[in-house]
Amino acid sequence: MKSPIILVSSSQTMGSLSMVRQQSALYGACLAAAGGCGVLFSGGDARALAARCDGLLLAGGGDLHPARYGQAVQSEQLSLDPVRDAEEQALFQAFRSCGKPVLGICRGVQAVNVFCGGTLRQHIEGHDGTRHRVRCIPRLAEYIGPAPLVNSYHHQAADRIAPGLHAAAWAEDGTVEALVHDAAPILGVQWHPERMAPPLCADVPGENHLALFRWLCEHC
């Protein structure tokens, strides 16, 4: 069986000679362990990429600009990259129109909600650099269990859930920690499963969330 090709979104930083694309190598390693083949987005037409690739992984990173969801900047703690916002929205729309699966991780789940018409809480306390349990709906629990302990490296979260999406996991304080689409193969989680995939990375001892990458590959 041919390994599905998964496009992984990337951020940009200025190098000494040109713009540099970067993303954690753990995404590619987890996709390979799940039976897929990750390729890093380095530019190009979104529709052409959606036609050639089998799935999309919207990876972690900074914050989406509040203008994307109709708000002004309300927090001084935002790390913004409008170019990435535009690129990822085009990619999401192209893959969605082709009916191809999308997995959003951390920033990625926030992007999924915004691109589908939802909003974000621009800043929340107590979720950056910690661990906590989440309560999962059965559809997600079949992959990672009903109440896993997860890592947490975010300071934003979904607020108004977009039409077509519904919450699939919640933190103990009620923060939405995962979203699934009612009909399309779209899933997003607020934690970082690529850091919960031993032996590649065991950020949370006793937890293994490689199944989320298998979900993406199996839906291709």
N, C-alpha and C positions, 0 to 999 in steps of 0.2 A: 504494500500500500504506500502511495506517495505521501511524503511528509507535507502537511499544509504549510504554506508560507505566510507568516504573520508579520505585518508591518508594525514596527514599534515607534511611537512618536518620540520626538527629541527636542531638546532645548538648544539654544545658541549662545555661545560666548565668543568674544573677540580674541583670536589668537595673535601671535606676533606678525603673521603675514596675511591671514584671512580669517573669516568667520569659521568657527569650529562647532560641529554638531557633537552632542554628547548625551549619554544615557548610561545607567547602571548596567554592567555586563551580566548581572544576575537575571535580568529579564530574558536574555538570550539563552542563558544556561537552563533556566526553568522551562522555557519553551522546548528546548532540545530534550530535556528529561521527560517532558510530557508528550513527545512524539512529533513536535513541530520544528520549524526552522524560522528563527527570528531574523528580520532584516531591519536595519535602522533607517528611518526616514531622513533623507538628506535633501529634500526638495523635489519638485516635479508636480505634474498635474494630478490632482486628487482623483479624478475620474479614471485616468489611465492606470493609476496605482491600484485602485479598487478593482479594476478589471483583471489585473495581473496577480494580485495577492488574494489569499483566501480568508484572511481575518485581520482585525485591527486591534492593537493593544494601545490604549491611551494611558501612558505611563505617568509616574509621579513627577512632581516639580513644584514650581511656584504657584501663584494665585491668578485666577482669571480676572480680567479687568471688570469692575462692577458695571461698566457701561454695557457689557454683553447681556446683562440681565436687568437693564433699565434703572440702575442706581448710580449715585455719585459715590466717590471714594469716601468711606466713613472711618477707615482705620489707617493709622500710620504704619501698621505692621505688614502691609501688603507688599509682596514681591511680584511685580507685574512684567509681563512679556506679551504685548499686544500682537506681535508677529506670530508667536506660537499660538495664541488664541485663534487667530484667523486661519492658520494652517490646519489646526486640529478640527475646527468647525467644518472646514471644507472636506477634510478626510472623513469625519464622522458622517456627514450627509451623503458622501459618495458611497461609503461602505453600506450605510443603512439602505440607500436606494437600491443597491444590488442584493439586499437581503443577506448580507454576510455578517458574521458575528463580531461583536465588539466587547472587549473586556476593559473596564476602566479601573485604574488603581490610584487611590488617594486623590491627587488632582484630577485623575481621570474620571472618577465617579462624579465629582463636582462638575466637570466638563459635560458629561452625559446629561446631567440634570439641566444645566444651563442651555445646552444646545437643543434640548427637547422643549424648552420653554419655562423651566423652573428658575428659582432664585437661590442664593446662598446667604448664610449668616457670615458676615464678613470677618468676625473674630469671635472665638470662644476660648474660654480658659480651661485648663486641666486636661488637654488632649495632646500636647506636644512633648514627646520624650517620655512616654509612660507605657504601661500595659493595663488592659482592662478586659473584662468579659463582655461579650455581645450575645444578645438573644436573637436567634435566627428563625425565620419561617421554615416550614418543612422543605420547601423547594431548594433552599440554600443549605439547610442542615444535612441533606443527603450527601453533600460533598465534604463538609467540614465539621459536622456535628451540631447539636442544638445550642450549645453555649460555650464556644471556644474562647480561650484567652488569646487576645491579639495585641500586636504592637500598635503604637499610636504616635504619629509624627505630623499631625495636622493642627491648624488653628482656625480652619473654616469647616463648614458642613452644609449639607442641603437644608434649605429652609422650606419654601413652598415647593412641593414635589410636582414635577411636570406632568401634563396629561400623558397617559399611556404607561407611566412608570408607577411603581409602588415600593414602599420600604420593605426591605427583606431582612434587616437586622437593626438592632438598637443597642446603644450603650446603656449602662445602668442609669445614667442621668437623662435618658430619653433622646440623646443625639442619634440621628439617623446614620447608620454605619454601612448600609448596603442598599442598592436599588436594583430592581429587575424590571424588564419591560413586559407588559401584559401579553404581547404577541410576537415581537421580534426577538432574535437571539442577542440580547443586550443585557449585560450584567456589570455592576460596578461595586467595588468594596472600598471602604475608607482606609483600611489598614494596608500593610505592605506584605502580601503573601510571598513575594520573591525573597523576602528575608525570613520566611517561615517554611523553608523547604530543605531540611537536612538530607544529605550532608553538605549541600551547597552553602546553606546559611541557616543557622539555628538561633534566630533572634529571640524566639520564645520557646524554651525547652519543653518538650513533650507535645508540641503542635507541629503539624505538617499540612500545609495548604497548597501543595503542588496540584491537588485535584482541581483547583480553580483554573490552572493553565491547561489541564486536560479537558476541562469543560470547553474552553475556547477552541482547542484543536479538534475535539470531537464534533463541534457544531459547524466546522468548515465543510 
